[in-house]
Amino acid sequence: MKRITTIVLMMFFVCFNVSAQTTETVSMGPNYANEVFWKMQGGQTGEAAVNSWELAFRLGIQTSSIFINSANSVSLYQVPNTDTSGWSTLDTTGLQTWHQLFNSDTSWEYGAFDRSSTGFPDFSWGDYDFTSHVVTGDSLYVIKLGGSVYKKLWIVKKDFGNWTFRYANLDNTGDQVVTLNNADYTDKNFAYYSITNGSALNLEPNTSDWDVLFTRYLTLLPPDNTPYLVTGVLNNVGVTVAEANGVDVQSVDPADYENFYVSSISEIGYDWKYFDMNLNQFAVVADLCYFVKSLDGNVYKIVFTGFEGAATGNISWEQSSAITSIHSINSDLNSAMVYPNPVSDKLNLVFDLKKNSSNLKIALFNLDGKEVFHAATSANAGLNQQQFLMPELSNGLYLLKLDDGGSVINLKVIINR
């Protein structure tokens, strides 16, 4: 059994603490009508009707993602062979053959509008200008709303955190230009918009007031990346999760999983449950639990105990505070992700730094804990993207460790050549 036995006080402080176990339940409502925000210490902090919005715009100066609401039957298509000059003459002939775009289910930094990015400064829907620091839209889209209503859509720009976009009916009627001001959504991850109702929405609790979101989202199922709508759990920015599978959930030691926390927002996800064909009802995986490093600095253990499906939308679990997580005194790493993931021969690492760093270390480990790749690099404060050529590796799951000398971020990487 692997345990932490040495603590460097200048870097980390670790406090072990076992607390009483509680049984928790949230209700998304019949047919999963609502998405529910949950704080590990405090319970439910917010709720939003799934059918109340179609678009979500990431807030902040150094973010650019835009999500669609797949749970509200929203679909997105990029218009081929045209730029924004084709707005008034847009032709939807062959729409069903156009490239359909989906949200990432691993990061809040890649919504459906960002999935065709070739890397910084290309944000897929637009390009970043190094002089003005404005991302200007260069692409047109057709968005399908619930009820088979189609609109054309142009993300005009993101200017110092403020979003401007334009939408209209396909025949150019109902043309609207909307600006969402970052200042109107202080301490939020996203600003939401309903094209159906023509209204901007403030739906989230403050970023610091929730750890996980119970919701519905699209995931791409292997082997053909078939999109499938699932009900599950996504974690907030800054929250990391370690999965413990095939264990005794009552006696499992959180210290054994300290090196396996990842920032993928769907690490809890949906596959902690399954439909039992013999009993004709949902069941939960009995030997599976999750350790959640929450925004309050603690680690919580989650063991799911019930899922009632669309009849009620009720989800139950046992929750306990396992340990206080490692706190880094000099943490300069805000976030990191690998995109795209799976990786073939080149790994693109996107990360955000609080300040310049000359000593970033990257290491890749297989599931046996053997290091199979390492590199050192430097980077400037803000958003960075760096590319690394991978050695000949077997297809499968790996763990990438990004270390700035004061904090560590672990990411899951899938190699698929």
Secondary structure as UniProt FT lines:
FT   TURN            9..11
FT   STRAND          12..16
FT   STRAND          22..27
FT   HELIX           30..32
FT   STRAND          34..39
FT   TURN            40..42
FT   STRAND          43..49
FT   HELIX           50..52
FT   STRAND          55..58
FT   TURN            61..62
FT   STRAND          66..68
FT   HELIX           70..72
FT   STRAND          75..78
FT   TURN            80..81
FT   HELIX           84..86
FT   TURN            88..89
FT   TURN            93..94
FT   HELIX           95..97
FT   STRAND          100..101
FT   TURN            108..109
FT   HELIX           112..114
FT   TURN            115..116
FT   TURN            120..121
FT   STRAND          126..128
FT   TURN            130..132
FT   STRAND          134..137
FT   STRAND          141..145
FT   TURN            146..148
FT   STRAND          149..159
FT   TURN            160..161
FT   STRAND          162..169
FT   TURN            170..171
FT   STRAND          176..180
FT   HELIX           182..185
FT   TURN            186..187
FT   STRAND          190..194
FT   TURN            195..198
FT   STRAND          199..201
FT   HELIX           207..209
FT   STRAND          212..221
FT   TURN            222..225
FT   STRAND          226..235
FT   TURN            237..238
FT   STRAND          240..245
FT   TURN            249..251
FT   HELIX           254..260
FT   TURN            265..266
FT   TURN            271..272
FT   STRAND          273..276
FT   TURN            277..280
FT   STRAND          281..284
FT   TURN            286..287
FT   STRAND          288..293
FT   TURN            295..296
FT   STRAND          298..307
FT   HELIX           309..311
FT   STRAND          314..328
FT   TURN            329..330
FT   STRAND          333..338
FT   STRAND          346..353
FT   STRAND          357..365
FT   TURN            367..368
FT   STRAND          371..379
FT   STRAND          382..389
FT   STRAND          396..403
FT   STRAND          408..415
//
